[in-house]
Structures are given as structure tokens and as C-alpha cells.
């Protein structure tokens, strides 16, 4: 009996091990019995089930980076090539609804791609091609994200962000935009030069006005009394010189002052 009991025990161990499934972090799992989903989705721990009539359906809840290379339509009817990154994840609480609506899949990228194509066509058709290459890119990304979130609401998939990483405009349009940007930069540079010249001219005017005002003030302050005192001081300094001197006077001041 002992060998039989030992053999039976060895056979039961794999069977017992097959009756549980471990849900690791970053995963979600739900039990499926006879084709029907039962119980609430589990995000961690051990799920026990009958391997003959049940199984555990799992999927990742981590953020997925879906990269696409697409041609987006513009308002003027041009086709703009863009490299897109869509960040999305599966919402654990809605995992059962996701399986019912879209079925059990290895990944849901085809669905997200289809939703993006629809949202991007609606949004990009409202913008000019040059807007996708300018500061309005963030507005376009936000509008696409909002549209996708509305379309996927309640599906179990959550779009976190839409990033337009690279935009390739038609060659003719790209050259026109570059020429326009170059012209704008030249105009800004010229405006700066003119502003500097204007400031320099104003500085010179202010400097000349200050010199003129100083001269006027100085001339207004040269009264006959002051001129007499300065002449006396000059005469004193001149008298200290050892050289021969000839002094001409009109009898009023030590020096005869001629115009």
C-alpha cells in the first residue's frame, strides 16, 4: 500500500499546483468558468480554480508605448507624415468589460490604432499643416487625446498621452515655412538694430542738450563782478612768473579783454 500511496501523492501534487494561478504586480486576472467570466478582477495574489472547467485570463496593466508612423490630413488637404507615440494602459477594474467588448487579445494595439486614426483625422483636419510644425502642436496633441478618451470611455482602456514626436511636412511647404521663419528672424534682428540706433541717437541728443545747458548756466553765472574777481586772480598768478610781462588795461580791469 505504501508504494501506491506514494505514487498517488506524486500524481496529486501537479494537480494541486495546477489549481492556482499567481497574479503578479502590473498584471490583472479574472477567472473564466465554462466560458463565463466570474468574480472580480484580481491585480495581485493567488487565484484558485478548477483546471478542468476553469482558467484565469490575464493581461498587463502597465503603460504601453504604441509607436505609429502615419500620414495625417491637414486643413488645406495636404498629407503630413508624423511619428506618433500613444501611451495607454488597461484599467484593472474594467478588465471584464474589456474582454466582453473586444475579446481576449494578446494586446489591444489594433483597437487603439483604429481609435487614434479616427480621432486624428477629425482633429488634424481643423489645423493647417504648418500648425503641426509650430507651437500649436501641443494643442493638436491635447485635442486628439481628448477625442480618444471620449471614444474609449468605459471600454477598459485609458489613453495617458499622445505625442507627435516627428513631423515631416511636404518639401515645398517646409521650404516656405523655413523662408518665412528666416524672414521673421531677419526682421526681428533689424528691429533690434534700429532700436539700438534710436537709443544711441537719443543718448547723443541728451548729452548735447546737457552740454548746452551747462554752457548756458556757466555763461549766465559770469557777472561783471565774477569776471573782475577772476581777472584779479589771474593777475596774481601772472605776477608770480619770473618772465617779463606786458600788461594792457583799460583802467577798469587788469587786462584788456578783446572779443
PyMOL commands that set and color helices and strands:
alter all, ss='L'
color gray80, all
select helices_A, chain A and resi 2-17+92-102+109-124+129-133+137-151+171-220+224-239
alter helices_A, ss='H'
color red, helices_A
select strands_A, chain A and resi 20-23+27-33+36-42+45-48+54-60+64-73+79-90+157-168
alter strands_A, ss='S'
color yellow, strands_A
deselect
rebuild
show_as cartoon
